[in-house]
Amino acid sequence: MYLYRLDAETSAGTLALVLVAEGEEQAFTAAEEHIERHFLPAPSIGEISIVEKKRITPGAGYII
């Protein structure tokens, strides 16, 4: 499992996301799902990019 830090360009602006996933494809899918659940109505999603990727270990994290 990995801890991902992603940036998403949306019609609501640039969003920073931190999530856990087994691979990059799952990370992108989870990011889209979280964005759609967080906003009403859901913003259009342009580009999602991985900023950082770390293995999950005790103390792993990001400063945003």
C-alpha positions as CSV (number, residue, x, y, z in Angstrom):
1,M,0.0,0.0,0.0
2,Y,1.1,3.5,-0.8
3,L,0.3,7.0,0.5
4,Y,-0.3,9.3,-2.4
5,R,-0.3,13.1,-2.6
6,L,-2.2,14.3,-5.7
7,D,-3.2,17.6,-7.2
8,A,-6.4,17.8,-9.2
9,E,-7.3,20.6,-11.6
10,T,-11.1,21.1,-11.4
11,S,-13.7,23.8,-12.3
12,A,-13.7,24.5,-8.5
13,G,-9.9,25.2,-8.6
14,T,-6.9,23.2,-7.7
15,L,-7.4,20.6,-5.0
16,A,-4.8,18.8,-2.9
17,L,-5.7,15.2,-2.0
18,V,-3.9,12.6,0.2
19,L,-5.1,9.0,0.0
20,V,-4.1,5.4,0.4
21,A,-4.2,3.0,-2.5
22,E,-2.5,-0.2,-3.7
23,G,-1.5,1.3,-7.1
24,E,-1.6,4.4,-9.2
25,E,-4.8,3.4,-11.1
26,Q,-6.6,2.9,-7.8
27,A,-5.3,6.2,-6.5
28,F,-6.7,8.1,-9.6
29,T,-10.1,6.3,-9.3
30,A,-10.3,7.0,-5.5
31,A,-9.4,10.7,-6.1
32,E,-12.2,11.1,-8.6
33,E,-14.7,9.4,-6.2
34,H,-13.7,11.6,-3.3
35,I,-14.0,14.8,-5.4
36,E,-17.5,13.8,-6.6
37,R,-18.6,13.0,-3.0
38,H,-17.2,16.2,-1.5
39,F,-18.8,18.7,-3.8
40,L,-22.5,19.3,-4.7
41,P,-22.7,19.7,-7.7
42,A,-19.6,17.8,-8.6
43,P,-17.0,20.0,-10.4
44,S,-15.6,18.9,-13.8
45,I,-12.3,17.3,-13.3
46,G,-9.5,18.3,-15.7
47,E,-6.2,16.7,-14.8
48,I,-5.1,14.7,-11.7
49,S,-1.4,14.3,-11.1
50,I,0.7,12.5,-8.6
51,V,2.9,14.9,-6.6
52,E,4.4,12.3,-4.2
53,K,4.2,8.6,-3.5
54,K,5.4,6.9,-0.3
55,R,5.2,3.4,1.0
56,I,3.0,3.3,4.1
57,T,5.3,3.1,7.2
58,P,4.8,4.3,10.7
59,G,5.1,8.1,10.6
60,A,4.7,8.5,6.9
61,G,2.8,11.7,6.0
62,Y,2.8,14.9,4.0
63,I,2.8,18.6,4.9
64,I,0.3,20.5,2.8
